[in-house]
C-alpha cells in the first residue's frame, strides 16, 4: 500500500488511513505488539479498535493485524565516515554527557554520526558519509551540513533521511528506494530537493541555490512548501520537522519543478524555483595520459563552447568519494601543489553563465614527481670553446639514465648532439660553431618494471663569433 509520497517540494506526507500488515507470532498480545512497533505502548487500544479486537489478550499465531503507519515508531540510524581529507570538524548534538550541544572537534576516520549532528569542512576539507541504506553524501571545502533526520520506521523499514545544507555544496549518490515511502531530501534556506535513487549536487551560494542532476530525477521546491507540509506531518508524527512554524504553514504554495538527468536548476535565494535547463556536456582533458611529474599537478581542458568557467577535482577513487583537491577556474587550466605520488582520478566539468556545473568526465592519472632542472655555461679551455650542460632531478635513483639532445632548430630535429644512456648529470660539448642552439635533457628511469621519462623544457643559447 502506498502510504507516503514525495510532493513536488520534496515533503513527505502520510495518509492517515494507511496501515502496515503484521502477522502475529505465538504468544503475541496487542500490548506487546504496540510496545514493539508503536511510539506509545498505550496504542494497543487503537489497534484493538482498528482490528475489531477486545482487550490486549493473547493473539492466535498467523493472524494479520493492521497497524496505523502514523503511529509506527521511527528509530534513529547513523552515518559513518568513509573518506576524509584536510580539516573536517563535527559537532555532536548530544554532547559528551548526552545533553546540550558539544563543541566542534576534528572528525576522525571511522567515527559515526547521528541525527542533528553537524559536519563542517575547512578550506581544504573533504568528507564523505555513508548512510545506513548505502547512500553517500559528500562535502567539499567550506561547507556545512546538519543531519536533520536519520530515521527508519519500525516494521516497514521505511528510510527517512533529511540533510540540511547550511552553506557550501553537497553531492549525493542515493540508493534506489526499497519501499514506496523512502525519503531522501536536501534542504537549504531557499529550496528542498527530494529524491530516491539518483546522483545530484546542491550548491548553496550567496545569491542562489543550484541543483544539478547527473542521473534520475529530483523534485525541487521552495523551503516554504517544505515547511508547510512538514507542519502537517508533525501532527501525525512527533519526530517530524520540529522547526516548522505556523507562519510557514500560512505561506502560499510555490510551484515546484522536476529536474531530470543532465539538467540543472538555478533558484535565486527567496525567489521561485528555477526552470530546468540542460547541463553543459563534459569537456575533454588535453593530454590525459601525461605523467604528472612536475612540481605541481597541472591539467588543461579543451575550451568548451558556452563555458564561463571550469571545475577540476582530484580524488583517490574513480567515484570521487575520496576527494583531495577541488578548483573552480575561469580559464581551462588548473594546478595543484603538494600532491603525493600515487594513482589518482581527475574529474573535469564546465560551468555555464547561470552558475550551473555541467556533466563530468573522469580520467585516471599517475602522479610521480621528478622535477628536472638544467643549466649550461660556456668557457674556453686550452684554446677550445666548450659548452657544459648540467642537470639534476628531484627523484634520486642510482639506476637512472639521461639523454641530452642539442640542435640548431627549435623542434630539435637533425641534432648536433644526441647523447644517450648518460650516467652523469653533466655533459661537455667542444668546438661548437657560432650560432643559435636549442637543447633539452630527458631523465629516464625504470621502476618496478615500468619505464618513466621526464622531459625537460627546450632551452636556448647563442654562441657569438
Secondary structure in CASP SS format (residue, H / E / C, confidence):
PFRMAT SS
TARGET T0000
AUTHOR 0000-0000-0000
METHOD secondary structure of the structure
MODEL  1
X C 1.00
X C 1.00
X C 1.00
X E 1.00
X E 1.00
X E 1.00
X C 1.00
X C 1.00
X C 1.00
X C 1.00
X C 1.00
X E 1.00
X E 1.00
X E 1.00
X C 1.00
X C 1.00
X C 1.00
X C 1.00
X E 1.00
X E 1.00
X E 1.00
X E 1.00
X E 1.00
X C 1.00
X C 1.00
X C 1.00
X C 1.00
X C 1.00
X E 1.00
X H 1.00
X H 1.00
X H 1.00
X H 1.00
X H 1.00
X H 1.00
X H 1.00
X H 1.00
X E 1.00
X C 1.00
X C 1.00
X H 1.00
X H 1.00
X H 1.00
X H 1.00
X H 1.00
X H 1.00
X H 1.00
X H 1.00
X H 1.00
X H 1.00
X C 1.00
X C 1.00
X C 1.00
X C 1.00
X C 1.00
X C 1.00
X C 1.00
X E 1.00
X C 1.00
X C 1.00
X C 1.00
X C 1.00
X C 1.00
X E 1.00
X E 1.00
X E 1.00
X E 1.00
X E 1.00
X H 1.00
X H 1.00
X H 1.00
X E 1.00
X C 1.00
X E 1.00
X E 1.00
X E 1.00
X C 1.00
X E 1.00
X E 1.00
X E 1.00
X E 1.00
X E 1.00
X E 1.00
X E 1.00
X E 1.00
X C 1.00
X C 1.00
X E 1.00
X E 1.00
X E 1.00
X E 1.00
X C 1.00
X C 1.00
X C 1.00
X C 1.00
X C 1.00
X C 1.00
X C 1.00
X C 1.00
X C 1.00
X C 1.00
X C 1.00
X C 1.00
X C 1.00
X E 1.00
X E 1.00
X C 1.00
X C 1.00
X C 1.00
X C 1.00
X C 1.00
X E 1.00
X E 1.00
X E 1.00
X C 1.00
X C 1.00
X C 1.00
X E 1.00
X E 1.00
X E 1.00
X E 1.00
X C 1.00
X C 1.00
X C 1.00
X C 1.00
X E 1.00
X E 1.00
X E 1.00
X E 1.00
X E 1.00
X E 1.00
X C 1.00
X C 1.00
X C 1.00
X C 1.00
X E 1.00
X E 1.00
X E 1.00
X E 1.00
X C 1.00
X C 1.00
X C 1.00
X C 1.00
X E 1.00
X E 1.00
X E 1.00
X E 1.00
X E 1.00
X E 1.00
X E 1.00
X E 1.00
X E 1.00
X E 1.00
X C 1.00
X C 1.00
X C 1.00
X C 1.00
X C 1.00
X E 1.00
X E 1.00
X E 1.00
X E 1.00
X E 1.00
X E 1.00
X E 1.00
X E 1.00
X E 1.00
X E 1.00
X E 1.00
X E 1.00
X E 1.00
X E 1.00
X E 1.00
X E 1.00
X C 1.00
X C 1.00
X C 1.00
X C 1.00
X C 1.00
X C 1.00
X C 1.00
X C 1.00
X E 1.00
X E 1.00
X E 1.00
X E 1.00
X E 1.00
X C 1.00
X C 1.00
X C 1.00
X E 1.00
X E 1.00
X E 1.00
X E 1.00
X E 1.00
X C 1.00
X C 1.00
X E 1.00
X E 1.00
X E 1.00
X E 1.00
X E 1.00
X E 1.00
X E 1.00
X C 1.00
X C 1.00
X C 1.00
X E 1.00
X E 1.00
X E 1.00
X E 1.00
X E 1.00
X E 1.00
X E 1.00
X E 1.00
X C 1.00
X C 1.00
X E 1.00
X E 1.00
X E 1.00
X E 1.00
X E 1.00
X H 1.00
X H 1.00
X H 1.00
X H 1.00
X H 1.00
X H 1.00
X H 1.00
X H 1.00
X H 1.00
X H 1.00
X H 1.00
X H 1.00
X H 1.00
X H 1.00
X C 1.00
X C 1.00
X C 1.00
X C 1.00
X C 1.00
X C 1.00
X C 1.00
X C 1.00
X C 1.00
X H 1.00
X H 1.00
X H 1.00
X H 1.00
X H 1.00
X C 1.00
X C 1.00
X C 1.00
X C 1.00
X C 1.00
X C 1.00
X E 1.00
X E 1.00
X E 1.00
X C 1.00
X C 1.00
X C 1.00
X E 1.00
X E 1.00
X E 1.00
X E 1.00
X E 1.00
X E 1.00
X C 1.00
X C 1.00
X C 1.00
X C 1.00
X C 1.00
X C 1.00
X C 1.00
X C 1.00
X E 1.00
X E 1.00
X C 1.00
X C 1.00
X C 1.00
X C 1.00
X C 1.00
X C 1.00
X E 1.00
X C 1.00
X C 1.00
X C 1.00
X C 1.00
X C 1.00
X C 1.00
X E 1.00
X C 1.00
X C 1.00
X C 1.00
X C 1.00
X E 1.00
X E 1.00
X E 1.00
X E 1.00
X E 1.00
X C 1.00
X C 1.00
X C 1.00
X C 1.00
X C 1.00
X C 1.00
X C 1.00
X E 1.00
X E 1.00
X E 1.00
X E 1.00
X E 1.00
X E 1.00
X E 1.00
X C 1.00
X C 1.00
X C 1.00
X C 1.00
X C 1.00
X C 1.00
X C 1.00
X E 1.00
X E 1.00
X E 1.00
X E 1.00
X E 1.00
X E 1.00
X E 1.00
X C 1.00
X C 1.00
X C 1.00
X E 1.00
X E 1.00
X E 1.00
X E 1.00
X C 1.00
X C 1.00
X C 1.00
X C 1.00
X C 1.00
X E 1.00
X E 1.00
X E 1.00
X E 1.00
X E 1.00
X E 1.00
X E 1.00
X E 1.00
X E 1.00
X E 1.00
X C 1.00
X C 1.00
X C 1.00
X C 1.00
X C 1.00
X E 1.00
X C 1.00
X C 1.00
X C 1.00
X E 1.00
X E 1.00
X E 1.00
X E 1.00
X E 1.00
X E 1.00
X E 1.00
X C 1.00
X C 1.00
X C 1.00
X C 1.00
X E 1.00
X E 1.00
X E 1.00
X E 1.00
X E 1.00
X E 1.00
X E 1.00
X E 1.00
X E 1.00
X E 1.00
X C 1.00
X C 1.00
X E 1.00
X E 1.00
X E 1.00
X E 1.00
X E 1.00
X E 1.00
X E 1.00
X E 1.00
X E 1.00
X E 1.00
X C 1.00
X C 1.00
X C 1.00
X C 1.00
X C 1.00
X C 1.00
X C 1.00
X E 1.00
X E 1.00
X E 1.00
X E 1.00
X E 1.00
X E 1.00
X E 1.00
X C 1.00
X C 1.00
X C 1.00
X C 1.00
X C 1.00
X C 1.00
X C 1.00
X C 1.00
X C 1.00
X E 1.00
X E 1.00
X E 1.00
X E 1.00
X E 1.00
X E 1.00
X C 1.00
X C 1.00
X C 1.00
X E 1.00
X E 1.00
X E 1.00
X E 1.00
X E 1.00
X C 1.00
X C 1.00
X C 1.00
X C 1.00
X E 1.00
X E 1.00
X E 1.00
X E 1.00
X E 1.00
X E 1.00
X E 1.00
X E 1.00
X E 1.00
X E 1.00
X E 1.00
X E 1.00
X E 1.00
X C 1.00
X C 1.00
X E 1.00
X E 1.00
X E 1.00
X E 1.00
X E 1.00
X E 1.00
X C 1.00
X C 1.00
X C 1.00
X E 1.00
X E 1.00
X E 1.00
X E 1.00
X E 1.00
X C 1.00
X C 1.00
END
